[in-house]
Amino acid sequence: MSSFQWVYSSGCNWIPFDAKANREIEKLWFNGTCGGWIYLTSFGGQAYINTASLYLQWSGYNYRIARRLR
């Protein structure tokens, strides 16, 4: 079975989410949920994750997200 990693764009780098956030985002994706609020340790709070349009929104900023094979 393939394992996937979710990452977000920071400048020209792709930063992986922590394991807990990765599981939460993968659940949204797998269940076909367009988006939801989850706690992101790296951002220090709740962020809105949109798995349909592949972005996260936090503190008024949007960040691109991607799903890739580990």
N, C-alpha and C positions, 0 to 999 in steps of 0.2 A: 504494500500500500504506500502511495506517495505521501510525503509530508510537505506541508506548505508553510511558508513564512510570510507574514505581513510586514511591510516596511513603509516608511513615510519619507518624503523628500525634504531635505534640509539643505538648501543651497544646491550644490551639484552632487550631494551624497544621498544615499538611501540608508536610513537608520532603521534597524529592526525594532519592533515592539517587544516588550518583555513577554515572557511565556503566558502569563495570565491574560494580558490584553490580546495576544495572538489567538488564544482559545476563544475569547469572547467575540472577536471580529470574525473568526472562522465560523462560529455558530450563526452569526447574522448572515454571512454569505451562504452557508449550507442550507439554512432554512428559507432562503429567498427573501429575507427581510431587507427592505431597501436601506434602512438605517436605524440607528439607535444610540443612546447615550451609554458610554462606558467610562470607567475610571482609568486614566492613563498615568502610570507612575512617572514616566518621563516628562509629562506636562504638569504634574502635580494637581490634577483635578479631573473633573468630568469633561469629556469631549464628545461631540456628535460625530459618529462615523457613518458615512454614506457609502454602502458597498455597491450600489448601482452606478453611481457617478464617480466612484473611487476618490473620495476626498474625506478629510477630517476637518472639523471646524472647532477651533478653540480660541477663546478670547478675541473673537472678531476676525481671526485669520483662517484662511483655508490652506490646507497642505495636501498635496497629491499623495495617494497611497497606492500600493501595488501588492499583488499576491504572486509569490514566486516559489518554485520548487526549492527545497533545502538541499 
